[in-house]
Amino acid sequence: MIAIAIITVFSLGSLLAWFRYSCGLILSAKPAHDYTPQVAEANELGFLEVQHDLADASERRVLDTLRQKLERDYQLLSYLLDHSPAWHSGNDGFEQVMMTLDFKLMTAFYSGVSLLSCAGARRALREMSQVVCYFANTMGERGSLTSVTE
């Protein structure tokens, strides 16, 4: 019985480590063309300002405001991606599921760590903003593919 518990804990830990590593790889990949600024401007998104303001944020109230902006941008981009008629490949779907899960995981992590550490909260918000950037760039790529194929 103890062996099963140890194996389960080790397996879950390995799965979490793989997931975090894979998310880091996806977020660190540089696209051939970055559509993030254009998508942010066209949709009046604030995640680029959040990234800028994050370095100076030291109060929990300010961090909570930045989190709310990121969640708003995330919800809007998720809606647009889900309802966009643009072409997308099968790999996009798996990466988007992983990034969605990562965003939700970082949201939960932020909720817990923000009570204890502003530095940890900023780290969570930084990753959340990177996920929103990923979604914004994906939206821009879809838009450019649609205009090319028409």
Secondary structure, 3 states (H helix, E strand, C coil): CHHHHHHHHHHHHHHHHHHHHHHHHHHHCCCCCCCHHHHHHHCCCCHHHHHHHHCCCCCHHHHHHHHHHHHHHHHHHHHHHHCCCCCCCHHHHHHHHHHHHHHHHHHHHHHHHCCCCHHHHHHHHHHHHHHHHHHHHHHHHHHHHHHHHC
